[in-house]
Every structure is written in C-alpha cells, then in structure tokens.
Amino acid sequence: MNDNYMKIKSFTRWWRFGIVIFCSLLFAVACHRGGSLPVNNQNIKAACRQVEHAAGITCVPEKFERLVTLDDAENAIALGIKPIGAVISDFSSSWQDQLTGVQNIGTTGEPNLESILALNPDLIVGSDYQQDIYPITSKIAPTFLVNFEHSGQWKEVFTKISVALGKEEVGEQVMENYYRRLAEFKQKMGNNLSNLKISVVRVYPNNINLYLLDSFCGTVLQDAGLSRPESQNFTASEAEKLFGNPIQMSVGNELIEQADGDVIFIWTAENNAKGNQTAKRNLERLKSNQLWKNLKAVKENKVYFVPNYWIGSGMLAANAIIDDLFKYLINTP
C-alpha cells in the first residue's frame, strides 16, 4: 500500500490463472466433500461475526488459528497475531525476525492461490485491489478485504483490521503507543520542531519522486509535528488533481532543487532485484550531480539514507520511521 498497495490489476492474467485454480479447488472439494462448497465447512458451524468490507459481507470466525494475509503481515503482527502465510518481500526485511514460521505465499499484488489453498487457512485478510481473486479465496476460507486507496490511509486500515480480527482493544493500545512515542519526540525536539522542513525523496529506476503530505511517511511526519517544503506540501486530493497521484510527484534532475529542505530522507526501492540495482546506480549518479551538491541539506550534511519501510503501510513501518526521527533529528550531533 504505499506504493506497496498501488492497484495492480491484470484481468487476463488473473482470469486464466483463476480458472485453473478454481477448477482445482472444485476438484479438491468434490473429493473431500462430495462436491459441496465451501472448502472449510467447519467455519460455517463455528461462531462468527458479520463484517462488511470492500467485497461484500463476510462472517469472520470469532476464533481463528490459521490466518493468511494477502499482503504484508505487519499489521497482524503488530496486533499480536502471527499469520501462517503472508506476502514476504524486501519491504518486510526490517522485521524479518518476527516472520519466523510464516510461509511466503507470493509477491506483492500476486499471492499464489495454490500456496494459500495448501495452508488450509480459516481466515484470509487482504486489500480491496485483490477483489479479482476474492471469488476464489472466499471459497478457500472466509475472506475480508479492506478498502485502501493509498498509503496515507494506513491508520484507518489498521483500525479496520484490528476490529475485523477481534483485536480492537489491542489496536487502540498499539495506536496509543504510537502517539505516545510521537509526543516524546516532540518534547525532545523542543523549538527545533517548528524550524525544520523535512524533504522525502525516492530514487526509482526511471525517475526521482518526492513523497507528499498524505503519503505514508508524510502522515507520520505530520503526526510528529514536522513541516514539509512547499514543493511537497500537497494534500492527497490536491496531488491527485495536479500530478495524477495522491502521494507522490516526479521531478527530473533539472528540477532537483524541489527536493531540498533542512533535512532530506532518501532511499531506493523496487519490487525486483534488477530494478533495485538500477535505482541504486541512479542514486550514485544523482549524488555526483552539481545541482544536487548545491542543495542546502547536502551542503550541511543533512541527507540521510533510510530503508524502504519509509514507503510502508502499517504500524511496524510507522514505528520504524519514528526510530529514524529519533536517530537522525535528536541523537545525531
């Protein structure tokens, strides 16, 4: 979500793949249940709650033991639940130690339906951009899909997931801890808080982007009381109208001055190794660009290279960003 959660749809691919999996699913059910549906008939007998979501209404089991998340597992983990399966990507590397025993079910936007079926889950949770496979996953297990238009909505998504999983009180405590840490950060920053303009930059394989006010990291910066440069001070609705993207805008090397600020947080990240390597080469070229060298933050040695959880979409990534704010804005000489 986050870029991690941009709507990745290829109808033809899912149609062909879905037919194969759905036929396999029907065959498996026919063997075990005499042709009856759904696969996990025990869930019908178990106590459950009717939950409205992006794809309809699902009876979510009151007690579940085999959760699969079609996206990253971080929100479930933040709620104290370890899924049996999830999409595990480079974006999960910062909390890899908490994913021990969690089976990787595919790549971002392309969960492997055969892997999910083999895990025999009793609950599946995902995002609304996965509605193409909902008719299949809902036959495997009750499936809940949360609306997620862009990464800046991560707190609303976290709350919805905590309610759907029956962890509303835990979710409230986790959110309270998030704001408590931010209050501590603000207190330690003191008068410096209002004096800093924080720029957020990502180097892609093909372009350079600035992350705006309502991006995932942008919302954390807002909650921390930090200001942004005018070039990045656009709300989601404003950015959608101006740039066709609610959370980021592209700039060329000739406009790199728009990336300036009192502090720059910058990273490279792509969904595949080749793209990642290209982005890193582009970053090295950028660092040798004279326009880049002339930026205030560069001259004052206030450029910090951070991991790709800055484009996250959940509570673990948000707290990791707070760690960076303490590290670079308070503990750095």
TALINTA-V704063 format. One record per pair of residues at least 24 apart in sequence whose C-alpha atoms are under 10 Angstrom apart, sorted by the first residue. I is the first residue (numbers start at 1). J is the second residue. If there is no record, write none. Layout:
BEGIN
I,J
I,J
END
This chain:
BEGIN
1,71
1,72
1,108
1,109
1,127
1,129
1,148
1,149
1,150
1,151
1,152
1,153
1,154
1,215
1,216
1,311
1,312
1,313
1,314
2,148
2,149
2,150
2,151
2,152
2,153
2,154
2,215
2,216
2,217
2,247
2,309
2,310
2,311
2,312
2,313
2,314
3,150
3,151
3,215
3,216
3,247
3,248
3,270
3,271
3,311
3,312
3,313
4,71
4,72
4,89
4,91
4,108
4,109
4,150
4,151
4,270
4,271
4,311
4,312
4,313
5,71
5,72
5,108
5,109
5,127
5,128
5,129
5,148
5,149
5,150
5,151
5,311
5,312
5,313
6,108
6,109
6,129
6,148
6,149
6,150
6,151
7,109
7,127
7,128
7,129
7,130
7,148
7,149
7,150
8,108
8,109
8,110
8,129
8,130
9,109
9,110
9,129
9,130
9,131
9,132
10,132
11,132
14,110
14,132
14,133
15,132
15,133
17,112
17,113
17,133
18,113
18,132
18,133
18,135
18,136
19,136
20,114
21,112
21,113
21,114
21,117
21,136
22,113
22,114
22,133
22,135
22,136
22,137
22,139
22,140
24,114
24,117
25,113
25,114
25,117
25,136
25,137
25,139
25,140
26,139
28,117
29,139
29,140
37,139
37,140
38,138
38,139
38,140
38,141
38,142
39,117
39,120
39,121
39,122
39,138
39,139
39,140
39,141
40,120
40,121
40,122
40,123
40,138
40,139
40,140
40,141
40,142
41,122
41,139
41,140
41,141
42,122
43,122
43,123
43,141
43,142
44,142
48,142
49,164
49,165
49,166
50,164
51,144
51,163
51,164
52,144
52,145
52,146
52,164
53,127
53,128
53,143
53,144
53,145
53,146
53,147
53,160
53,164
54,126
54,127
54,128
54,129
54,130
54,131
54,144
54,145
54,146
54,147
54,148
55,127
55,128
55,129
55,130
55,131
55,132
55,134
55,135
55,143
55,144
55,145
55,146
55,147
56,143
56,144
56,145
57,142
57,143
57,144
57,145
58,138
58,142
58,143
58,144
58,145
58,164
59,123
59,142
59,143
59,144
59,164
60,122
60,123
60,124
60,141
60,142
60,143
60,144
60,164
60,165
60,166
61,122
61,123
61,142
61,164
61,165
61,166
62,164
62,165
62,166
63,122
63,123
63,165
63,166
64,121
64,122
64,123
64,165
65,121
65,122
65,123
66,119
66,120
66,121
66,122
66,123
66,124
66,141
67,119
67,120
67,121
67,122
67,123
67,124
67,125
67,141
67,143
67,165
68,102
68,103
68,104
68,105
68,116
68,119
68,120
68,121
68,122
68,123
68,124
68,125
68,126
68,141
68,143
69,105
69,111
69,116
69,121
69,123
69,124
69,125
69,126
69,127
69,143
69,144
69,145
70,104
70,105
70,106
70,107
70,108
70,109
70,110
70,111
70,112
70,113
70,116
70,124
70,125
70,126
70,127
70,130
70,137
70,143
70,145
71,105
71,106
71,107
71,108
71,109
71,110
71,111
71,125
71,126
71,127
71,130
72,104
72,107
72,108
72,126
72,312
72,313
72,314
73,98
73,99
73,102
73,125
73,126
73,314
73,316
74,98
74,99
74,158
74,312
74,313
74,314
74,315
74,316
74,317
75,154
75,157
75,158
75,159
75,161
75,162
75,171
75,313
75,314
75,315
75,316
75,317
76,125
76,158
76,161
76,162
76,165
76,167
76,171
76,314
76,315
76,316
77,315
77,316
78,158
78,162
78,170
78,171
78,174
78,175
78,314
78,315
78,316
79,158
79,161
79,162
79,165
79,166
79,167
79,168
79,169
79,170
79,171
79,172
79,173
79,174
79,315
80,167
80,170
80,171
81,165
81,167
83,121
83,123
83,124
83,125
84,116
84,119
84,120
84,121
85,115
85,116
85,119
85,121
85,124
86,111
86,116
86,124
86,125
86,126
87,111
87,112
89,271
89,272
90,269
90,270
90,271
90,272
90,273
90,307
90,308
90,309
91,269
91,270
91,271
91,307
91,308
91,309
91,310
91,311
91,312
91,313
91,317
92,308
92,309
92,312
92,316
92,317
93,307
93,308
93,309
94,307
94,308
94,309
94,316
94,317
94,320
95,309
95,316
95,317
95,320
107,271
107,272
108,271
113,137
113,140
116,140
116,141
117,141
123,165
125,161
125,164
125,165
126,161
127,157
148,313
149,246
150,214
150,215
150,216
150,236
150,245
150,246
150,247
150,313
151,214
151,215
151,216
151,217
151,218
151,219
151,246
151,247
151,311
151,312
151,313
151,314
152,212
152,213
152,214
152,215
152,216
152,217
152,218
152,219
152,220
152,236
152,246
152,247
152,311
152,312
152,313
152,314
153,214
153,215
153,216
153,219
153,313
153,314
154,215
154,216
154,219
154,312
154,313
154,314
154,315
154,318
155,216
155,219
155,313
155,314
155,315
155,318
157,313
157,314
158,313
158,314
158,315
171,315
174,315
175,315
177,319
178,220
178,223
178,315
178,316
178,318
178,319
178,322
179,220
179,223
179,224
179,319
181,224
181,319
181,322
181,323
181,326
182,220
182,221
182,223
182,224
182,225
182,319
182,322
182,325
182,326
183,223
183,224
183,225
184,224
184,326
185,224
185,225
185,322
185,323
185,325
185,326
185,329
185,330
186,223
186,224
186,225
186,226
186,326
188,326
188,329
188,330
189,224
189,225
189,326
189,329
189,330
192,226
192,329
192,330
193,224
193,225
193,226
193,227
193,329
194,225
194,226
194,227
195,226
195,227
195,262
196,225
196,226
196,227
196,228
196,229
196,261
196,262
196,263
196,329
197,226
197,227
197,228
197,229
197,230
197,260
197,261
197,262
197,263
197,264
198,226
198,227
198,228
198,229
198,232
198,259
198,260
198,261
198,262
198,263
198,264
198,265
198,297
199,227
199,228
199,229
199,230
199,231
199,232
199,233
199,258
199,259
199,260
199,261
199,262
199,263
199,264
199,265
199,266
199,297
199,303
200,228
200,229
200,232
200,248
200,259
200,260
200,261
200,263
200,264
200,265
200,266
200,267
200,303
200,304
200,310
201,232
201,248
201,249
201,250
201,251
201,256
201,258
201,259
201,260
201,264
201,265
201,266
201,267
201,268
201,305
201,310
202,248
202,250
202,259
202,265
202,266
202,267
202,268
202,269
202,279
202,283
202,305
202,306
202,308
202,310
202,311
203,250
203,266
203,267
203,268
203,269
203,270
203,276
203,278
203,279
203,280
203,281
203,282
203,283
203,286
204,250
204,267
204,268
204,269
204,270
204,275
204,276
204,277
204,278
204,279
204,280
204,281
204,282
204,283
205,268
205,269
205,270
205,274
205,275
205,276
205,277
205,278
205,279
205,280
205,281
205,282
205,283
206,252
206,275
206,278
206,279
206,282
207,249
207,250
207,251
207,252
207,253
207,279
207,282
208,248
208,249
208,250
208,251
208,252
208,253
208,255
208,256
208,259
208,268
208,279
208,282
208,283
208,286
209,247
209,248
209,249
209,250
209,251
209,252
209,256
209,259
209,266
210,247
210,248
210,249
210,250
210,251
210,256
210,258
210,259
210,266
211,246
211,247
211,248
211,249
211,250
211,259
211,266
211,310
211,311
212,236
212,239
212,245
212,246
212,247
212,248
212,249
213,239
213,246
213,247
213,248
214,239
214,246
214,247
214,248
215,246
215,247
215,248
215,310
215,311
215,312
215,313
216,247
216,309
216,310
216,311
216,312
216,313
216,314
216,317
216,318
217,247
217,309
217,310
217,311
217,312
217,313
217,317
217,318
217,321
217,322
218,247
218,248
218,310
218,311
219,318
220,310
220,317
220,318
220,319
220,321
220,322
220,325
221,318
221,321
221,322
221,325
224,322
224,325
227,261
228,260
228,261
228,262
228,263
229,258
229,259
229,260
229,261
229,262
229,263
230,258
230,260
230,261
231,257
231,258
231,259
231,260
231,261
232,258
232,259
232,260
253,286
253,289
253,290
253,291
253,292
254,289
254,291
254,292
255,291
255,292
256,286
256,289
256,291
256,292
256,294
256,295
257,291
257,292
257,293
257,294
257,295
257,296
258,295
259,292
259,295
259,297
260,292
260,294
260,295
260,296
260,297
260,298
260,303
261,295
261,296
261,297
261,298
261,302
261,303
262,295
262,296
262,297
262,298
262,300
262,301
262,302
262,303
263,296
263,297
263,298
263,300
263,301
263,302
263,303
263,304
263,328
263,329
264,295
264,296
264,297
264,298
264,301
264,302
264,303
264,304
264,305
265,297
265,302
265,303
265,304
265,305
265,306
265,307
265,310
265,324
265,325
265,328
266,303
266,304
266,305
266,306
266,307
266,308
266,310
267,304
267,305
267,306
267,307
267,308
267,309
267,310
267,311
268,305
268,306
268,307
268,308
269,307
269,308
269,309
269,310
269,311
270,308
302,328
302,329
302,332
303,328
304,328
END
